[in-house]
Amino acid sequence: MAMGFISLVYNSQLGRYGGDIAISVYAVISSIMTFVIMPASGISQGIQPILGNNYGCGNYKRVMQTFRQATVLSLVLVLQEQRRMYAKRPA
């Protein structure tokens, strides 16, 4: 809901000060950022049942281990995607 509200505010301000081209550029950038962030979001949603189950069982060591592994994996995926995007940027 917050992202929808932010997009509404951005679009209204971009329409007022930048016109149609600015709105189009924002839409493209927003779509690209969605592809960069989506793997990390999927990992965080995927580990929630694992964390909840282990926390409920009192296995706190495994909770922290899973959390660390997911954090590192998310970071690696996002940084790889960013590096790949910047490598394709024209000089």
C-alpha positions as CSV (number, residue, x, y, z in Angstrom):
1,M,0.0,0.0,0.0
2,A,2.9,2.3,0.8
3,M,4.5,1.7,-2.6
4,G,1.2,2.5,-4.3
5,F,1.0,5.8,-2.4
6,I,4.6,6.7,-3.2
7,S,4.0,6.0,-6.9
8,L,0.9,8.2,-6.8
9,V,2.9,11.1,-5.2
10,Y,5.8,10.6,-7.6
11,N,3.6,10.5,-10.6
12,S,1.7,13.6,-9.6
13,Q,4.9,15.6,-9.0
14,L,6.6,14.3,-12.1
15,G,3.5,15.1,-14.2
16,R,3.5,18.6,-12.8
17,Y,7.2,19.5,-13.1
18,G,8.5,17.0,-15.7
19,G,5.7,16.0,-17.9
20,D,5.0,12.7,-19.7
21,I,8.7,11.9,-20.4
22,A,9.6,12.2,-16.7
23,I,6.7,9.8,-15.8
24,S,7.9,7.4,-18.4
25,V,11.5,7.4,-17.2
26,Y,10.3,6.9,-13.6
27,A,8.2,3.9,-14.7
28,V,11.3,2.3,-16.4
29,I,13.5,2.9,-13.4
30,S,10.9,1.6,-11.1
31,S,10.5,-1.6,-13.1
32,I,14.3,-2.2,-13.2
33,M,14.5,-1.7,-9.4
34,T,11.7,-4.2,-9.0
35,F,13.8,-6.8,-10.8
36,V,16.8,-6.0,-8.6
37,I,14.9,-6.1,-5.3
38,M,12.6,-9.1,-6.0
39,P,15.1,-11.9,-5.3
40,A,15.8,-10.5,-1.9
41,S,12.1,-10.1,-1.2
42,G,11.5,-13.7,-2.2
43,I,14.2,-15.0,0.0
44,S,12.9,-13.0,3.0
45,Q,9.4,-14.3,2.5
46,G,10.7,-17.8,1.9
47,I,12.6,-18.0,5.2
48,Q,9.8,-16.8,7.4
49,P,8.2,-20.2,7.9
50,I,11.6,-21.7,8.6
51,L,12.4,-19.0,11.1
52,G,9.0,-19.3,12.8
53,N,9.1,-23.0,13.1
54,N,12.6,-23.1,14.6
55,Y,11.9,-20.2,16.9
56,G,8.8,-22.0,18.1
57,C,10.8,-25.1,18.8
58,G,13.4,-23.1,20.7
59,N,16.2,-23.8,18.2
60,Y,17.6,-20.2,18.3
61,K,20.9,-21.2,16.9
62,R,19.3,-22.4,13.7
63,V,17.2,-19.3,13.5
64,M,20.3,-17.1,13.5
65,Q,22.1,-19.4,11.1
66,T,19.2,-19.3,8.6
67,F,18.9,-15.5,9.0
68,R,22.7,-15.0,8.4
69,Q,22.6,-17.3,5.3
70,A,19.6,-15.6,3.8
71,T,21.1,-12.2,4.5
72,V,24.3,-13.1,2.7
73,L,22.5,-14.7,-0.2
74,S,20.2,-11.7,-0.6
75,L,23.1,-9.3,-0.5
76,V,25.1,-11.4,-3.1
77,L,22.2,-11.6,-5.5
78,V,21.4,-7.9,-5.3
79,L,25.0,-6.8,-5.7
80,Q,25.5,-9.2,-8.6
81,E,22.4,-7.7,-10.3
82,Q,23.6,-4.2,-9.7
83,R,27.0,-5.0,-11.0
84,R,25.5,-6.6,-14.1
85,M,23.3,-3.5,-14.7
86,Y,26.2,-1.1,-14.4
87,A,28.4,-3.2,-16.6
88,K,25.9,-2.8,-19.5
89,R,25.7,1.0,-19.1
90,P,27.1,2.8,-22.1
91,A,30.3,4.8,-21.6
